[in-house]
Amino acid sequence: MPLTPRTPATHPRPRAHRDTGPGSARPRPRLRPRPRLRPALVALLGASCLGGLLLAPTAGAASDGGGDGRGERALQRQLEELVRTPGGPPGVIVVLQRDGGPRVLRAGVADVETGRPIEPTDHMRIASTAKAFSGAVALRLVQQGELSLDSTLGDTLPRLPDAWGSVTLRQLLNHTSGLPDYSEAPGFLELLLADPRRTFDPRRLLDFVADEPLRFPAGSRYQYSNSDNIAVALMAEAATHKPYEDLLRRIVHRPLGLTDTSLPLGYEMPEPYMHGYAVEPPAPPEDVSEALSASGVWASGGIVSTPRDMTRFIRGYAAGELTSRAVLREQRRWIEGASEPAGPGRNRAGLAIFRYDTRCGVVLGHTGNFPGYTQLIAATPDGRRSLTFSLTTQVNRTLDPGLLVRLRAVEENAVCALLGPRRR
């Protein structure tokens, strides 16, 4: 991947995101990808086609302790080893929270130039964990009666192709819709590769595949797709006549106290932030924090947040604080399917949430990956114990399958440090 041009020091960096649409007057430098950026972008966007493959539980090294100091010490050593691994992240931060305050473990740095350590208040791209946010919005609207899990694209979004009309909200949320993935469309990739900082109209992203039929009959099988959560956000807008960004603030950010979370359309990161890197030894890490505009992933992966806010989010979301018990039961109807990248242990899919069965117990959450970042957020079903696990490089099966196997083993050990060993 190429080095992302840094914003000149004479241009002040924004302290907070503003949602800037395609008509924004703010000038931006045009970034043309050098050859090494191309495979990373294709890996990012094409990885969704791999998400339907269920990965078996990770066969990783066992943690030498549970939810106590011994487990955390072992996890700390593993994080340091992960950072030293060829191709590994320049930085990693894990936040474990039980009933009391958070425990923060970290290794490496937030910025390889300054050597600054990562902090829980550093901003980062949360990648596909943003799909849980669109799920939170949709499930609240189901509770309120503004949408139903049986609402169809044909009834709610009649401008979309007739061939997609029978797809339901439930099928979008559990990735059984069959919608073609816009992020794999040649037209979309051509524009993205020509200018990664291009500002797309996020509400027209599905136009790139509007001439395609469903990949398979809706509801017949699982296949992870970025199109699903774009459609979820559009359904929420159609049902409420409010922008998705406003719904996020009202339904998710304010109730959970997320003060450093936003959905931008541009490429700039707010200060302070953990820099994301492309790591391709023997070349030094290259900063790709601001290589791409978030508009091209929008509700499927464009949110920027912090480990502190993501801890608050997953504790409330996993416990069902944002919806009713009846809707929560529907959310937890598990089917075979893995997140992308796969999370720890055995993966199964619910409605905008995944179940991770590990050797130490069950947690619910989501994963994500984006150039420069890899994420895992998870919590116990009651929300009382949680973890966020953030890396400053992209890890998936396309870029480095061996590193993903190692990462999943460390993630499972993080779950064991959180929960303690399972008693027999």
C-alpha positions in Angstrom: 0.0 0.0 0.0 1.2 3.5 -0.7 2.0 6.1 1.9 -1.1 8.3 2.4 -0.1 12.0 1.8 -0.3 13.8 5.1 -2.3 16.9 5.4 0.1 19.9 5.3 0.8 21.4 8.7 -0.6 24.7 7.6 -4.1 23.1 7.2 -5.6 22.8 10.7 -7.1 19.3 11.3 -10.7 19.2 12.5 -11.3 18.3 16.2 -14.6 16.6 15.4 -16.3 15.2 12.3 -18.8 17.0 10.2 -21.0 15.1 7.8 -20.0 16.5 4.4 -22.1 15.6 1.4 -21.1 15.4 -2.2 -21.7 19.1 -2.6 -19.2 20.0 0.1 -17.2 23.1 -0.9 -14.2 22.0 1.2 -11.3 21.3 -1.2 -9.6 18.0 -0.9 -6.4 16.6 -2.4 -7.0 13.9 -5.0 -5.2 10.7 -4.1 -4.4 8.3 -6.9 -3.5 4.8 -5.6 0.0 3.5 -6.4 0.0 -0.2 -7.4 0.4 -1.5 -3.8 -2.9 0.2 -2.7 -4.9 -1.7 -5.3 -4.8 -5.2 -3.8 -5.6 -3.8 -0.3 -8.7 -2.0 -1.6 -9.9 -5.1 -3.4 -9.1 -7.2 -0.3 -11.2 -4.9 1.8 -14.2 -4.8 -0.4 -14.0 -8.3 -1.8 -13.6 -9.9 1.7 -17.4 -9.8 2.1 -17.7 -12.7 -0.3 -15.8 -14.9 2.2 -18.0 -14.1 5.2 -20.4 -17.0 4.5 -17.8 -19.6 5.3 -18.2 -20.7 8.9 -14.8 -21.0 10.6 -14.5 -23.7 13.3 -13.2 -22.8 16.8 -9.7 -21.5 16.8 -7.0 -23.9 17.8 -4.8 -21.4 19.5 -2.5 -21.5 22.5 -4.5 -21.7 25.7 -4.4 -18.8 28.1 -2.7 -19.5 31.4 -5.3 -17.8 33.5 -8.9 -16.6 33.6 -10.6 -13.4 34.5 -7.8 -12.3 36.9 -4.4 -10.8 36.9 -2.7 -14.0 35.6 -4.9 -14.1 32.5 -4.3 -10.4 31.9 -0.6 -10.8 32.2 -0.6 -13.7 29.7 -2.8 -11.6 27.4 -0.4 -8.7 27.7 2.5 -10.9 26.6 0.5 -12.1 23.6 -0.3 -8.6 22.5 3.4 -7.7 22.6 4.2 -10.8 20.6 1.5 -9.9 18.1 3.0 -6.5 17.5 6.4 -8.1 17.0 5.1 -10.6 14.5 6.1 -9.9 10.8 3.1 -8.2 9.2 1.6 -7.6 12.6 0.0 -4.3 13.8 2.2 -1.4 14.9 -0.3 -1.0 17.7 -3.1 -2.8 19.6 -5.4 -1.9 22.4 -7.7 -4.1 24.4 -10.3 -2.8 26.9 -11.7 -5.3 29.3 -14.6 -4.2 31.5 -16.4 -6.2 34.1 -18.7 -4.8 36.8 -16.1 -2.2 37.8 -13.9 0.1 35.8 -12.1 -0.8 32.6 -8.8 -2.6 32.4 -6.7 -1.3 29.4 -4.0 -3.5 27.8 -1.9 -2.2 24.9 1.2 -2.8 23.0 3.0 -0.9 20.3 2.2 2.7 19.4 -0.6 4.9 18.0 1.8 6.7 15.7 5.1 5.2 14.5 6.6 8.6 13.9 6.1 10.0 17.4 6.0 6.8 19.4 2.8 8.0 21.2 1.0 5.1 23.0 -2.6 4.3 22.1 -5.3 5.7 24.5 -8.9 4.6 24.9 -9.9 8.0 23.8 -8.1 7.8 20.4 -10.3 7.8 17.3 -10.3 4.9 14.9 -12.3 3.5 12.0 -14.6 0.9 13.4 -15.1 -0.9 10.0 -17.9 -3.4 9.8 -18.7 -3.2 13.5 -20.7 -0.2 12.2 -23.2 -2.8 10.9 -24.2 -3.4 14.6 -25.1 0.3 14.7 -27.5 0.1 11.7 -28.9 -3.0 13.4 -29.5 -1.1 16.6 -31.4 1.6 14.7 -33.5 -0.9 12.8 -34.4 -3.0 15.8 -35.5 0.1 17.8 -37.7 1.1 14.8 -39.2 -2.5 14.9 -39.9 -2.1 18.6 -41.6 1.2 17.9 -43.7 -0.3 15.1 -42.2 1.9 12.4 -40.7 -1.1 10.7 -41.3 -4.8 11.0 -38.8 -7.6 10.6 -41.1 -8.7 7.7 -41.0 -5.3 6.0 -39.8 -5.8 2.4 -37.7 -3.7 0.1 -40.5 -3.7 -2.4 -42.9 -2.0 0.1 -40.4 0.2 1.9 -38.0 1.2 -1.0 -40.0 0.8 -4.2 -37.3 2.6 -6.2 -35.0 -0.4 -5.8 -35.2 -3.2 -8.4 -38.4 -5.3 -8.5 -36.2 -8.4 -8.4 -35.2 -7.5 -4.9 -38.7 -6.7 -3.7 -39.3 -9.8 -1.6 -36.2 -9.3 0.6 -37.2 -8.6 4.2 -35.5 -6.5 6.9 -34.8 -9.8 8.8 -32.9 -11.2 5.8 -30.9 -8.0 5.5 -29.9 -8.1 9.1 -28.8 -11.7 9.2 -27.1 -11.6 5.7 -29.5 -14.1 4.0 -30.9 -11.5 1.6 -29.0 -12.5 -1.6 -28.4 -8.9 -2.5 -25.5 -8.5 -4.8 -22.6 -6.7 -3.1 -22.1 -3.2 -4.5 -18.6 -3.1 -3.1 -17.6 -5.9 -5.6 -19.2 -4.1 -8.6 -16.7 -3.2 -11.3 -18.1 0.3 -11.7 -17.7 1.0 -8.0 -14.2 -0.4 -7.8 -13.1 1.6 -10.9 -14.2 4.9 -9.3 -12.7 4.0 -6.0 -9.3 2.9 -7.4 -9.2 6.1 -9.6 -9.7 8.3 -6.5 -9.9 6.6 -3.1 -10.9 9.9 -1.5 -13.8 10.3 -3.8 -17.0 11.4 -2.1 -19.8 9.0 -3.1 -23.5 9.7 -2.6 -24.0 6.9 0.0 -27.7 6.7 -0.7 -27.0 5.7 -4.3 -24.4 3.0 -3.6 -26.9 0.2 -4.4 -27.2 1.7 -7.9 -23.9 0.0 -8.8 -25.7 -3.3 -8.7 -29.3 -2.3 -9.6 -29.2 -4.2 -12.8 -28.3 -7.5 -11.1 -30.7 -10.2 -9.8 -30.4 -11.7 -6.3 -27.4 -13.9 -5.8 -29.7 -16.6 -4.4 -33.4 -16.9 -3.3 -33.8 -14.6 -0.3 -33.6 -16.5 3.0 -32.1 -19.7 1.4 -28.5 -19.3 2.7 -26.0 -17.0 4.4 -23.7 -14.7 2.6 -22.1 -11.6 4.2 -22.7 -8.5 2.1 -22.0 -4.8 2.5 -25.2 -4.1 0.5 -27.4 -5.4 3.3 -26.6 -2.7 5.8 -26.8 0.1 3.2 -30.4 -1.2 2.5 -31.1 -1.3 6.3 -30.2 2.3 6.7 -32.3 3.3 3.6 -35.3 1.4 5.1 -34.8 3.3 8.3 -34.8 6.6 6.5 -37.8 5.7 4.5 -39.8 4.6 7.5 -39.0 7.7 9.6 -38.4 10.4 6.9 -35.2 11.3 8.8 -31.5 11.0 7.8 -29.7 8.0 9.0 -27.1 10.1 10.7 -29.9 11.8 12.8 -31.3 8.4 13.7 -27.9 7.2 14.9 -27.6 10.2 17.2 -31.1 9.9 18.6 -31.4 6.1 18.9 -27.8 5.0 19.7 -25.3 7.8 20.5 -27.4 9.8 23.1 -28.9 6.9 25.0 -25.5 5.2 25.4 -23.5 8.3 26.0 -21.3 8.0 22.8 -19.7 11.4 22.7 -16.8 10.6 20.3 -18.7 8.7 17.6 -19.8 10.0 14.2 -20.5 8.9 10.7 -18.4 11.2 8.3 -18.4 11.2 4.6 -14.9 12.5 4.2 -11.4 10.9 4.7 -10.0 13.0 7.5 -9.6 11.7 11.0 -10.3 13.8 14.1 -7.6 14.3 16.7 -6.4 12.4 18.6 -6.5 9.2 16.6 -4.6 5.9 16.3 -2.9 5.8 12.9 -3.8 2.9 10.7 -1.0 1.2 8.7 -0.4 -1.1 5.8 2.2 -3.5 6.9 4.0 -5.4 4.2 7.5 -6.5 5.4 10.3 -5.8 4.6 8.9 -2.3 3.8 8.2 -0.1 6.8 4.6 0.5 7.8 2.8 3.0 5.6 0.1 5.3 7.1 -3.3 4.7 5.4 -5.4 6.4 8.1 -6.8 8.9 5.6 -6.4 7.0 2.4 -10.1 6.4 1.8 -13.3 8.4 2.0 -15.8 6.9 4.4 -18.7 7.7 2.0 -18.0 4.5 0.0 -18.9 2.3 3.0 -21.4 4.5 4.9 -23.7 2.4 7.1 -21.8 -0.8 6.4 -18.5 0.5 7.8 -18.0 4.2 7.8 -18.3 5.1 11.5 -15.4 6.6 13.5 -15.3 6.0 17.2 -13.0 5.3 20.2 -12.3 2.2 22.3 -14.1 4.0 25.2 -17.2 4.7 23.2 -17.2 1.2 21.6 -17.1 -0.3 25.1 -20.2 1.7 26.0 -21.9 0.7 22.8 -21.4 -3.1 22.9 -22.4 -3.4 26.6 -25.7 -1.7 25.9 -26.3 -3.3 22.5 -25.5 -6.9 23.5 -27.8 -6.6 26.6 -30.7 -5.3 24.5 -30.9 -1.9 26.1 -31.9 -0.2 22.9 -34.9 -2.5 22.1 -37.5 -4.7 23.7 -37.2 -8.3 25.1 -39.4 -9.6 22.3 -37.2 -8.0 19.6 -34.1 -9.2 21.4 -35.4 -12.8 21.2 -35.8 -12.4 17.5 -32.3 -10.9 17.2 -30.8 -14.0 18.9 -32.3 -16.6 16.5 -28.9 -17.9 15.5 -28.0 -19.3 12.0 -24.8 -20.7 10.6 -22.6 -17.8 9.5 -19.4 -16.0 10.4 -18.5 -12.3 10.8 -15.8 -10.9 8.5 -13.1 -11.4 9.6 -14.2 -14.3 11.7 -14.3 -13.7 15.4 -13.0 -16.0 18.2 -14.3 -19.5 18.5 -17.3 -20.8 16.6 -19.3 -18.0 14.9 -23.0 -17.9 14.4 -25.1 -15.1 13.0 -28.1 -13.3 14.5 -29.7 -10.0 13.4 -26.8 -7.6 13.1 -24.9 -9.4 15.9 -22.8 -12.6 16.1 -22.5 -15.3 18.7 -18.9 -16.3 19.5 -18.7 -19.7 21.4 -15.3 -19.9 22.9 -13.7 -22.5 25.2 -14.3 -20.1 28.1 -17.9 -19.1 27.4 -20.2 -17.1 25.0 -19.9 -13.5 24.0 -22.0 -11.6 21.5 -20.6 -8.9 19.2 -19.2 -8.0 15.8 -15.9 -7.8 13.9 -14.7 -5.5 11.1 -11.7 -4.7 9.0 -10.7 -1.6 6.9 -7.4 -0.5 5.5 -5.3 0.3 8.6 -7.8 -1.2 11.2 -9.2 -4.5 12.5 -11.9 -4.6 15.2 -13.6 -6.9 17.6 -16.3 -5.8 20.0 -18.0 -8.3 22.3 -19.9 -8.6 25.5 -21.7 -11.2 27.6 -25.5 -11.5 26.8 -26.3 -9.4 29.9 -23.7 -6.7 28.9 -21.9 -6.9 32.3 -18.6 -8.0 30.8 -17.2 -6.6 27.6 -14.1 -6.3 25.5 -13.0 -4.1 22.6 -9.9 -5.3 20.6 -8.5 -2.9 18.1 -5.5 -3.3 15.8 -3.8 -0.6 13.7 -3.5 -2.7 10.5 -6.0 -4.7 8.4 -6.2 -8.4 9.0 -8.4 -10.8 7.0 -8.2 -14.1 5.1 -7.3 -12.4 1.8 -4.4 -10.3 3.0 -2.8 -12.7 5.5 -4.7 -15.9 6.5 -1.9 -17.0 8.9 -2.0 -13.8 10.8 -5.8 -14.0 11.1 -5.5 -17.5 12.6 -3.1 -16.1 15.2 -5.2 -13.1 15.9 -8.3 -15.2 16.5 -6.3 -17.3 19.0 -5.3 -14.1 20.9 -8.9 -12.8 20.7 -10.2 -16.0 22.3 -7.6 -15.7 25.0 -8.9 -12.1 25.6 -12.4 -13.6 26.0 -10.9 -16.0 28.6 -9.2 -13.2 30.4 -12.5 -11.5 30.6 -14.7 -14.4 31.6 -12.3 -16.8 33.4 -11.9 -20.5 32.6 -15.1 -22.5 32.1 -15.7 -24.7 35.1 -16.3 -28.4 34.3 
